[in-house]
Each structure stands twice: as C-alpha cells, then as structure tokens.
Amino acid sequence: MTQSLVAGLEPPYYTAVFTSLRSDDFTEVEGSAEAYAATNARMHELVQDVPGFLGYESARTPGGLGITVAYFRDLEGLAAWRREPEHAEAQRRGREEWYSAYSLHIGKVERSHAFVRP
C-alpha cells in the first residue's frame, strides 16, 4: 500500500485503474503471500524505469479487494508497461494463482486538483 498521494500532475495524463479480488485460498497456499509481496515489490521497482510513468497509489482491504491507480504521461508509457516481460509474467501468475477476479480501466485525465491540509 502507498502512504502518500500522487498530486500536482499537469493534465492531460492517463490512468490505469487495476482492481482485484484475491482468491479465497490466497493465504492457504504455502509461500503464496511471500511470492505475491516479492512480485509486487519487483513491479514497483520495474515501473519506475518506464518512460512516462508518473507514480501510483494502492490500497487493499482486509477482505482482499485491492485497487491500484497508476499514472502515465502518455499511452506510449502504458503500452511499454504492458509489454514489459516481467510484468506479463506477474499478470499470468495473478490469473493463475492470486486473483479470483480483476478489472483494468484506462482513462485520460483532463482535469485534476488536490488538497493538502496545512
């Protein structure tokens, strides 16, 4: 989970909103949680090097619902992330091992503002 917000981005830019539900047996499969955490850390490391990546925010409920919003300057950056071989492998493992369902929504942000309490 992230503990800060991505703010101050000048539109237009793009979002990838990834929402997932962990599978019922996620915690029962030995090593699954550790493998997931390691893969998540590696994806965070890899995406930093994608041209046009601006940041991300992520949260997960105790029941297994997770939402990650990644921000990219352009569609080319999103496409580069989609083609990243280790990311493709993580997606495969997500479908086979970690998630019972997920959705992905790509959007163009045309207006944005933020608030921070002084």
Secondary structure as UniProt FT lines:
FT   STRAND          13..22
FT   TURN            24..28
FT   TURN            30..31
FT   HELIX           32..47
FT   TURN            48..49
FT   TURN            51..52
FT   STRAND          53..60
FT   TURN            62..63
FT   STRAND          65..72
FT   HELIX           75..83
FT   HELIX           85..93
FT   HELIX           94..98
FT   STRAND          99..109
//
